[in-house]
Amino acid sequence: MHITPINKMMPLSSYFIIALLFSFTSSADIQENFVQCLYNYPQNATSISKVVNTQANSSYSSILQFSIQNPRFSNASSKPLVIVTPLAVSHIQATIICSQRHGLQIRTRSGGHDYEGLSYVAKVPFVLIDLINLREINVDVENSTAWVQAGATVGELYYSISQKSTTLGFPGGVWPSMGTGGHFSGGGYGFLMRRYGLAADNIIDAHIIDVKGNVLDREGMGEDLFWAIRGGGGASFGVIVAWKLKLVPVPSTVTVFKVPRTLEQNATEIIHKWQLVVNKLDDGLMIRINIERVNSSQSGKPTVQAIFESMYLGGVDELIPLMQKSFPELGLVRQDCTEMSWIDSVLYIARSTSGQPREALLNRTGIGLPFFKAKSDYVRDPIPVVGLQGLWSLFYEDEALAAFIQFTPYGGKMDEISESEIPFPHRSGNIFHIHHLVRWQEEGDEAAQRHVEWIRRVYTYMEAYVSKSPRAAYVNYRDLDIGVNNDGYTSYSQASIWGLKYFKNNFNRLARVKAKVDPLNFFRNEQSIPPLKSKGRKTQIEILGAANAIIK
């Protein structure tokens, strides 16, 4: 599919004029001109007013706040001049063209789970495209596929699948309120990962609107761009509006368990053994560990607790012998286990309780997380007992009261897929992935700084025990501490500081795709893919960056 663009790309000279005019034009005038530009497109004449929200609209604040999942960014001083909540593709096309014409950047939000708020916060004047109204889901049971619009959440997707089939699922993430637009474009992992890989590994088509306003499917965009948006982050290349998914078979009955063990119950030794076996277990068995501080039931003093949380694609009668053979140290017994359907296991893992109605998966607002900051790591060699003990000591600090570290195992299908199959490179050789998270309730900069510094200390401590050259990170757990782009032009070498951590050797190919589809770097943020220039000559964006510097 290739729809003719509603306007041609402007020549470079037009960008110079825009940059000059922008410096002498008030934000109110820019906003007015931008909105008028949207109204001027015939396709939008009768509908655009329903989806345009300026700061003067009474609905502006509620729309902006609704999908902010991290309160750290609720009071950000830099807010969008305009929020567009498109009802049709033409609304997005017009927003892209008009934003370029009037010198505004774009941020695109589907679920609002971006850990650094980049989908709805910017340091420059910008327009927010909020895809909340584009959430249609069509499940084709006969062909085991589904089309899902990028504004739908993974919870809405799972629920829709369950309404059509009890033996089909999809290997996405756990939090139901995550938008499919960002989650899938960064990779997307969950409890089916060891059997079926990532969400991005199971995408077979997509619709994206590029910088020229073209709507492209897989054939229209070509294999390079289709490769890039499945794990390389879609926001660097355009606005993704829909995904076509390959659904996967799941048994009618799965088994789940959540087994807690404190330090007094030999949690350290059990975790150490877990590292030695977990990536070699049957690929239908996922056992991750959630680690946090609790009060000891024995002494009442703080201790560290590890919750071994699992889903097995089969019944308890198969699971118990498997565990007794491969991981007897956990001491799993039948009473720890519950059999249920796959869709109920999704809800059980997400909500930490059973018996809730499946409609809870449709809740877009999540569970009301407090303020938080997160980081990620990959482990290729088992962390020794002394290393784990050093980590536990950090949990006794005041800032760790609500801290949380999660170990998620690899192996299985993840070992079978090449690092270059899609941009997501973290495959064979990884035992497990670490999700570091610190949470707090207190408002204010001082509390935020204390907790952020705590997780930075944890990250520094863990350096000796995680992947190296590069120290790898997961792009869906966005972390601006590992490197950022400039406000203007950013060289490939500078962006590589963070890019190689997320994408390893795939970063070069991503930058070459970027140069092909968005050479002027319109779709950009603090960690967007830069266009890779040819050696021996400057790119247009480099020239533009120099011009902007002169204007400033």
C-alpha positions as CSV (number, residue, x, y, z in Angstrom):
1,M,0.0,0.0,0.0
2,H,1.3,3.4,-0.9
3,I,-1.0,6.4,-0.6
4,T,0.0,9.6,-2.4
5,P,1.4,12.2,0.0
6,I,-0.8,15.2,0.7
7,N,2.2,17.5,0.2
8,K,5.7,17.1,-1.1
9,M,8.7,17.5,1.1
10,M,9.9,21.0,1.3
11,P,13.4,21.9,-0.2
12,L,16.2,22.6,2.3
13,S,15.9,26.3,1.6
14,S,12.4,26.3,3.1
15,Y,13.8,24.9,6.4
16,F,16.2,27.8,6.6
17,I,13.4,30.2,6.1
18,I,11.3,28.4,8.7
19,A,14.2,28.5,11.2
20,L,14.7,32.2,10.7
21,L,11.0,33.0,11.0
22,F,10.6,30.8,14.0
23,S,13.1,32.8,16.0
24,F,11.1,36.0,15.5
25,T,7.6,34.5,15.9
26,S,5.7,34.0,19.1
27,S,4.5,30.6,20.1
28,A,0.9,31.8,20.0
29,D,1.3,32.8,16.4
30,I,3.0,29.5,15.5
31,Q,0.2,27.6,17.2
32,E,-2.5,29.6,15.4
33,N,-0.8,29.2,12.0
34,F,-0.3,25.4,12.7
35,V,-3.9,24.9,13.6
36,Q,-5.1,26.9,10.6
37,C,-2.8,24.7,8.4
38,L,-4.6,21.6,9.7
39,Y,-8.0,23.2,8.9
40,N,-6.9,24.1,5.4
41,Y,-6.7,20.4,4.2
42,P,-10.0,19.4,2.5
43,Q,-9.8,15.9,3.9
44,N,-10.0,17.3,7.4
45,A,-12.5,20.2,6.9
46,T,-15.4,18.5,8.7
47,S,-13.6,16.5,11.3
48,I,-10.3,18.1,12.4
49,S,-11.9,20.4,15.0
50,K,-12.9,17.3,17.0
51,V,-9.3,16.2,17.5
52,V,-7.3,19.5,17.9
53,N,-6.7,20.6,21.5
54,T,-4.8,23.7,22.3
55,Q,-3.8,24.9,25.7
56,A,-6.9,27.1,25.7
57,N,-9.2,24.1,25.4
58,S,-10.8,22.8,28.6
59,S,-10.0,19.2,27.6
60,Y,-6.3,19.9,27.1
61,S,-5.1,19.0,30.6
62,S,-7.2,15.9,31.0
63,I,-6.1,14.5,27.6
64,L,-2.4,15.2,28.4
65,Q,-2.5,13.7,31.9
66,F,-4.6,10.6,31.0
67,S,-1.8,8.6,29.5
68,I,1.1,9.8,31.7
69,Q,2.2,6.7,33.4
70,N,5.1,8.2,35.4
71,P,4.1,11.2,37.6
72,R,7.7,12.5,37.3
73,F,6.6,14.1,34.1
74,S,3.1,15.3,35.0
75,N,4.3,18.8,35.9
76,A,6.9,19.1,33.1
77,S,7.3,22.8,32.1
78,S,7.5,21.8,28.4
79,K,4.1,20.9,27.2
80,P,2.8,20.4,23.7
81,L,1.5,23.5,22.0
82,V,-1.2,21.4,20.5
83,I,-2.5,17.8,21.2
84,V,-4.0,16.0,18.2
85,T,-6.0,12.9,18.9
86,P,-6.5,11.6,15.3
87,L,-9.6,9.7,14.3
88,A,-8.3,9.0,10.8
89,V,-5.0,8.6,9.0
90,S,-5.5,12.0,7.2
91,H,-5.3,13.8,10.6
92,I,-1.9,12.3,11.1
93,Q,-0.7,13.1,7.6
94,A,-1.8,16.7,8.0
95,T,-0.1,17.0,11.4
96,I,3.2,15.8,10.0
97,I,3.1,18.2,7.0
98,C,1.9,21.2,9.0
99,S,4.5,20.6,11.8
100,Q,7.3,20.7,9.2
101,R,5.8,23.8,7.6
102,H,5.7,25.7,10.9
103,G,8.9,24.5,12.5
104,L,7.3,22.3,15.1
105,Q,8.6,18.9,16.2
106,I,6.3,15.9,16.8
107,R,6.0,13.4,19.7
108,T,3.8,10.3,19.3
109,R,2.1,8.6,22.2
110,S,0.2,5.3,22.3
111,G,0.2,4.2,25.9
112,G,2.4,6.7,27.7
113,H,4.8,4.1,29.2
114,D,7.9,5.8,27.9
115,Y,10.3,5.8,30.9
116,E,11.8,9.2,30.2
117,G,8.5,10.8,29.0
118,L,9.9,11.3,25.5
119,S,6.5,10.5,23.9
120,Y,4.9,13.5,25.4
121,V,7.7,15.9,26.8
122,A,10.2,17.9,24.7
123,K,12.5,20.9,25.3
124,V,11.4,22.5,22.0
125,P,8.0,23.6,20.7
126,F,6.1,20.5,19.7
127,V,2.9,18.8,18.8
128,L,1.7,15.7,20.5
129,I,0.0,13.0,18.4
130,D,-2.0,10.9,20.9
131,L,-3.2,7.7,19.2
132,I,-5.7,6.9,21.9
133,N,-8.6,6.9,19.4
134,L,-6.9,4.6,16.9
135,R,-7.3,1.3,18.8
136,E,-9.3,-1.0,16.5
137,I,-8.4,-4.7,16.7
138,N,-9.3,-7.4,14.2
139,V,-8.5,-11.0,15.1
140,D,-8.5,-13.6,12.3
141,V,-8.7,-17.0,14.0
142,E,-8.6,-19.0,10.8
143,N,-5.3,-17.6,9.8
144,S,-3.9,-17.0,13.3
145,T,-3.3,-13.3,12.6
146,A,-4.5,-10.0,14.0
147,W,-4.4,-6.3,12.9
148,V,-4.1,-4.0,15.8
149,Q,-4.0,-0.2,15.6
150,A,-1.1,1.4,17.4
151,G,-3.2,3.2,20.0
152,A,-4.6,0.0,21.4
153,T,-3.0,-1.4,24.6
154,V,-1.6,-4.9,25.0
155,G,-4.4,-5.6,27.5
156,E,-7.0,-4.7,24.9
157,L,-5.2,-6.9,22.4
158,Y,-5.0,-9.9,24.7
159,Y,-8.7,-9.5,25.6
160,S,-9.7,-9.3,22.0
161,I,-7.8,-12.5,21.2
162,S,-9.4,-14.3,24.2
163,Q,-12.9,-13.3,22.9
164,K,-12.2,-15.2,19.7
165,S,-10.1,-18.2,20.8
166,T,-9.0,-20.1,23.9
167,T,-5.9,-21.6,22.2
168,L,-4.3,-18.5,20.6
169,G,-2.1,-15.9,22.3
170,F,0.6,-13.3,21.6
171,P,4.1,-13.0,23.1
172,G,3.9,-9.3,24.3
173,G,4.6,-7.7,27.6
174,V,2.9,-7.9,31.0
175,W,1.5,-4.5,31.8
176,P,-2.0,-4.3,30.2
177,S,-1.9,-0.5,29.8
178,M,1.2,-0.4,27.5
179,G,0.4,0.9,24.0
180,T,1.2,-1.4,21.2
181,G,2.8,1.4,19.1
182,G,5.8,1.9,21.3
183,H,6.0,-1.5,23.0
184,F,6.2,-3.6,19.8
185,S,8.5,-1.2,18.0
186,G,11.1,-1.6,20.8
187,G,10.9,-5.4,21.0
188,G,8.4,-6.3,23.6
189,Y,9.0,-9.3,25.9
190,G,6.8,-11.3,28.2
191,F,6.1,-14.8,29.6
192,L,5.9,-16.4,26.1
193,M,9.4,-15.1,25.1
194,R,11.3,-18.4,25.7
195,R,8.8,-20.3,23.4
196,Y,8.0,-17.7,20.7
197,G,10.5,-14.8,21.0
198,L,9.5,-11.1,21.3
199,A,6.4,-9.3,20.1
200,A,8.6,-7.8,17.3
201,D,9.6,-11.2,16.2
202,N,6.0,-12.0,15.5
203,I,5.1,-8.9,13.4
204,I,4.4,-9.7,9.8
205,D,3.2,-6.3,8.4
206,A,2.7,-2.7,9.5
207,H,1.3,0.6,8.4
208,I,3.5,3.7,8.9
209,I,3.2,7.3,7.9
210,D,6.5,8.7,6.7
211,V,7.9,12.2,6.7
212,K,6.3,12.9,3.3
213,G,2.9,12.0,4.5
214,N,2.9,8.6,2.7
215,V,1.0,5.7,4.2
216,L,3.1,2.6,3.7
217,D,2.6,-1.1,4.3
218,R,5.4,-3.6,4.3
219,E,5.6,-3.8,0.6
220,G,5.5,0.0,0.2
221,M,8.1,0.8,2.8
222,G,10.5,-2.0,1.8
223,E,12.3,-4.5,3.9
224,D,14.9,-2.1,5.3
225,L,12.3,0.1,7.0
226,F,10.2,-2.8,8.0
227,W,13.3,-4.3,9.6
228,A,14.0,-1.0,11.5
229,I,10.6,-0.5,13.1
230,R,10.5,-4.0,14.6
231,G,12.8,-3.4,17.6
232,G,14.6,-0.1,16.5
233,G,11.9,2.2,17.8
234,G,9.2,3.5,15.4
235,A,9.4,7.1,16.5
236,S,12.7,7.7,14.7
237,F,11.1,6.8,11.3
238,G,7.5,8.0,11.2
239,V,4.2,7.4,12.9
240,I,3.2,3.8,13.1
241,V,-0.6,3.4,12.9
242,A,-1.1,-0.4,12.8
243,W,0.6,-3.8,13.2
244,K,-0.2,-7.2,11.7
245,L,0.6,-9.9,14.1
246,K,1.2,-13.6,13.9
247,L,-0.7,-15.1,16.8
248,V,0.8,-18.2,18.5
249,P,-0.7,-21.4,19.9
250,V,-1.2,-21.7,23.6
251,P,-2.6,-24.7,25.5
252,S,-6.1,-24.6,27.0
253,T,-4.4,-24.9,30.5
254,V,-1.3,-23.3,31.8
255,T,0.2,-23.4,35.3
256,V,1.3,-20.4,37.3
257,F,3.0,-19.9,40.7
258,K,4.5,-17.1,42.8
259,V,6.8,-18.5,45.5
260,P,8.5,-16.0,47.9
261,R,11.8,-16.7,49.6
262,T,13.6,-14.3,51.9
263,L,17.3,-14.1,52.7
264,E,16.6,-16.1,55.9
265,Q,15.0,-18.8,53.6
266,N,18.2,-19.1,51.6
267,A,17.1,-16.8,48.8
268,T,20.7,-15.9,47.8
269,E,21.7,-19.6,47.3
270,I,18.4,-20.3,45.4
271,I,19.0,-17.3,43.1
272,H,22.5,-18.4,42.4
273,K,21.3,-21.9,41.4
274,W,18.5,-20.3,39.3
275,Q,21.2,-18.5,37.2
276,L,22.8,-21.8,36.4
277,V,19.7,-23.6,35.1
278,V,17.0,-21.0,34.1
279,N,18.0,-20.4,30.5
280,K,18.4,-24.2,29.9
281,L,14.9,-25.2,31.1
282,D,12.1,-26.3,28.8
283,D,11.1,-23.4,26.6
284,G,7.6,-23.6,27.8
285,L,8.7,-22.6,31.3
286,M,9.4,-19.0,32.3
287,I,10.6,-18.3,35.9
288,R,11.5,-14.7,36.6
289,I,12.4,-13.2,39.9
290,N,11.1,-10.0,41.5
291,I,13.4,-8.7,44.3
292,E,12.4,-6.1,46.8
293,R,12.8,-5.1,50.5
294,V,10.3,-6.4,53.0
295,N,10.0,-6.8,56.8
296,S,11.1,-10.2,58.0
297,S,8.3,-12.3,59.4
298,Q,10.9,-13.8,61.8
299,S,12.6,-10.7,63.3
300,G,10.4,-7.8,62.0
301,K,13.5,-6.2,60.6
302,P,14.1,-5.3,57.0
303,T,15.2,-8.1,54.7
304,V,15.3,-8.9,51.0
305,Q,12.7,-11.1,49.4
306,A,12.8,-12.8,46.1
307,I,9.5,-13.8,44.5
308,F,9.9,-16.6,41.9
309,E,7.1,-15.9,39.5
310,S,6.3,-18.4,36.7
311,M,4.1,-19.5,33.9
312,Y,4.3,-23.0,32.4
313,L,2.7,-23.9,29.1
314,G,1.1,-27.1,30.5
315,G,-0.5,-28.7,33.5
316,V,0.8,-29.0,37.1
317,D,1.3,-32.8,36.7
318,E,4.0,-32.0,34.1
319,L,5.5,-29.1,35.9
320,I,6.2,-30.6,39.3
321,P,8.5,-33.4,38.0
322,L,10.3,-30.9,35.7
323,M,11.0,-28.6,38.6
324,Q,12.1,-31.5,40.9
325,K,14.6,-32.6,38.3
326,S,16.0,-29.2,37.2
327,F,15.4,-26.8,40.1
328,P,14.7,-28.7,43.3
329,E,16.3,-25.9,45.4
330,L,13.1,-23.8,45.1
331,G,11.1,-26.5,46.8
332,L,8.1,-26.1,44.6
333,V,5.0,-28.1,45.7
334,R,1.7,-28.7,44.1
335,Q,0.0,-26.4,46.6
336,D,2.1,-23.5,45.2
337,C,0.6,-23.9,41.7
338,T,-2.6,-22.9,40.1
339,E,-3.9,-24.1,36.7
340,M,-5.9,-21.6,34.5
341,S,-6.3,-20.4,31.0
342,W,-3.6,-18.4,29.3
343,I,-5.7,-15.2,29.3
344,D,-6.4,-15.6,33.0
345,S,-2.6,-16.1,33.6
346,V,-2.0,-12.8,31.9
347,L,-4.3,-11.1,34.3
348,Y,-2.9,-13.0,37.3
349,I,0.7,-12.0,36.5
350,A,-0.2,-8.4,35.8
351,R,-2.5,-7.8,38.8
352,S,-0.8,-10.2,41.3
353,T,-4.1,-11.8,42.2
354,S,-6.6,-14.3,40.7
355,G,-10.3,-14.1,40.3
356,Q,-10.5,-10.6,38.6
357,P,-12.8,-10.2,35.6
358,R,-11.0,-10.3,32.3
359,E,-12.4,-6.9,31.5
360,A,-9.7,-5.5,33.9
361,L,-7.3,-6.0,31.0
362,L,-9.2,-3.1,29.3
363,N,-8.1,-0.6,31.9
364,R,-5.8,1.9,30.2
365,T,-4.7,3.8,33.3
366,G,-2.5,1.1,34.8
367,I,-2.3,0.6,38.5
368,G,-1.2,4.1,39.6
369,L,2.5,3.8,39.8
370,P,4.3,6.4,42.0
371,F,7.3,8.4,40.7
372,F,9.9,6.1,39.3
373,K,13.3,5.9,37.5
374,A,14.5,2.7,35.8
375,K,17.6,1.2,34.1
376,S,18.4,-2.1,32.5
377,D,21.2,-4.6,32.1
378,Y,22.0,-8.0,30.6
379,V,23.9,-10.8,32.4
380,R,26.0,-13.3,30.4
381,D,27.9,-14.9,33.3
382,P,26.3,-15.9,36.7
383,I,26.6,-13.3,39.4
384,P,28.6,-14.9,42.2
385,V,27.1,-15.1,45.7
386,V,29.3,-12.3,47.0
387,G,28.0,-10.1,44.1
388,L,24.4,-10.8,45.1
389,Q,25.2,-10.1,48.7
390,G,26.6,-6.7,47.8
391,L,23.5,-5.9,45.9
392,W,21.3,-6.8,48.9
393,S,23.2,-4.3,51.1
394,L,21.9,-1.5,48.8
395,F,18.3,-2.5,49.6
396,Y,18.8,-1.5,53.2
397,E,19.2,2.2,52.3
398,D,16.3,4.6,52.9
399,E,15.8,5.2,49.2
400,A,15.2,1.5,48.5
401,L,12.0,1.3,50.5
402,A,10.0,0.7,47.4
403,A,12.8,-0.3,45.0
404,F,12.4,-3.3,42.8
405,I,14.8,-5.4,40.7
406,Q,13.6,-8.0,38.2
407,F,15.5,-10.9,36.7
408,T,14.0,-12.2,33.5
409,P,15.5,-15.4,31.9
410,Y,16.5,-15.9,28.3
411,G,17.3,-19.1,26.5
412,G,14.8,-21.1,24.4
413,K,13.7,-19.3,21.2
414,M,15.8,-16.3,22.1
415,D,18.9,-18.4,21.5
416,E,17.8,-19.4,18.1
417,I,17.2,-16.0,16.5
418,S,20.1,-14.1,15.0
419,E,21.1,-10.8,16.6
420,S,20.6,-9.1,13.3
421,E,17.2,-10.6,12.4
422,I,15.6,-7.4,13.7
423,P,17.3,-4.4,15.4
424,F,16.8,-5.9,18.9
425,P,20.2,-7.6,19.4
426,H,20.1,-9.2,22.8
427,R,19.9,-12.8,22.0
428,S,22.1,-15.9,22.4
429,G,24.6,-15.8,25.3
430,N,22.4,-13.8,27.7
431,I,21.3,-15.7,30.9
432,F,18.9,-13.1,31.9
433,H,17.9,-9.5,31.7
434,I,17.8,-7.1,34.7
435,H,15.1,-4.4,35.1
436,H,16.2,-1.9,37.9
437,L,13.4,0.3,39.2
438,V,13.2,2.7,42.1
439,R,9.9,4.2,43.2
440,W,8.9,6.9,45.6
441,Q,5.8,8.8,46.8
442,E,7.3,12.1,48.0
443,E,6.9,15.1,45.7
444,G,9.7,17.6,44.9
445,D,13.1,17.7,43.3
446,E,15.0,16.8,46.4
447,A,13.2,13.4,46.8
448,A,13.5,12.7,43.1
449,Q,17.3,13.4,43.2
450,R,17.9,11.1,46.2
451,H,16.1,8.2,44.6
452,V,17.6,8.7,41.2
453,E,21.1,8.8,42.8
454,W,20.3,5.6,44.6
455,I,19.5,3.7,41.4
456,R,22.6,5.2,39.8
457,R,24.7,3.7,42.6
458,V,23.0,0.3,42.0
459,Y,23.9,0.6,38.3
460,T,27.5,1.5,39.1
461,Y,27.8,-1.4,41.5
462,M,26.4,-3.9,39.0
463,E,28.9,-2.9,36.3
464,A,31.3,-5.7,37.3
465,Y,28.6,-8.4,36.8
466,V,26.8,-7.5,33.6
467,S,27.6,-7.3,29.9
468,K,30.5,-5.3,28.6
469,S,31.7,-3.7,25.4
470,P,29.1,-2.5,25.2
471,R,27.2,-2.6,28.5
472,A,23.9,-3.5,26.9
473,A,20.5,-1.9,27.6
474,Y,16.9,-2.3,26.5
475,V,15.5,0.5,24.5
476,N,11.9,0.1,25.9
477,Y,13.4,0.9,29.3
478,R,14.6,4.2,28.1
479,D,17.4,5.7,30.1
480,L,18.8,9.1,29.3
481,D,21.7,8.6,31.7
482,I,23.5,6.5,29.1
483,G,23.7,9.3,26.5
484,V,21.6,11.9,24.7
485,N,21.5,13.7,21.3
486,N,22.1,17.4,21.0
487,D,19.2,19.8,20.5
488,G,20.4,20.3,16.9
489,Y,22.7,18.2,14.8
490,T,24.0,15.0,16.5
491,S,26.8,13.0,14.8
492,Y,26.6,9.3,14.4
493,S,29.6,8.8,16.6
494,Q,28.1,10.8,19.5
495,A,24.8,9.0,19.2
496,S,26.7,5.7,19.2
497,I,27.4,6.3,22.9
498,W,23.8,5.3,23.7
499,G,23.0,3.6,20.4
500,L,25.4,0.8,20.6
501,K,24.1,-0.1,24.1
502,Y,20.6,-0.5,22.8
503,F,21.3,-1.9,19.4
504,K,24.9,-3.1,19.3
505,N,26.1,-3.7,15.6
506,N,22.5,-3.0,14.4
507,F,22.9,0.7,15.2
508,N,24.8,1.3,12.0
509,R,22.1,-0.2,9.8
510,L,19.4,1.7,11.7
511,A,21.2,5.0,10.9
512,R,21.5,4.1,7.3
513,V,17.8,3.4,7.1
514,K,17.1,6.7,8.8
515,A,19.2,8.6,6.2
516,K,17.1,7.0,3.5
517,V,13.7,7.6,4.9
518,D,14.1,10.8,7.0
519,P,17.4,12.5,5.8
520,L,16.5,15.8,7.4
521,N,15.9,14.2,10.8
522,F,12.4,15.5,11.3
523,F,11.4,12.7,13.5
524,R,13.8,13.2,16.4
525,N,14.1,13.2,20.2
526,E,16.8,12.9,22.8
527,Q,17.6,9.3,21.8
528,S,16.3,9.1,18.2
529,I,18.3,7.4,15.5
530,P,20.4,10.0,13.6
531,P,20.8,9.8,9.8
532,L,24.2,8.3,8.8
533,K,25.9,10.6,6.4
534,S,28.1,9.4,3.5
535,K,31.8,9.9,4.1
536,G,33.4,12.9,2.6
537,R,30.3,15.2,2.5
538,K,28.0,16.9,4.8
539,T,24.4,15.8,5.0
540,Q,21.6,18.3,4.8
541,I,20.8,17.9,8.4
542,E,24.3,18.7,9.4
543,I,24.1,21.9,7.3
544,L,20.8,22.7,8.9
545,G,22.2,22.1,12.4
546,A,25.0,24.6,11.7
547,A,22.5,27.1,10.5
548,N,20.4,26.7,13.6
549,A,23.4,27.3,15.8
550,I,24.2,30.5,14.0
551,I,20.6,31.7,14.4
552,K,20.7,31.0,18.1
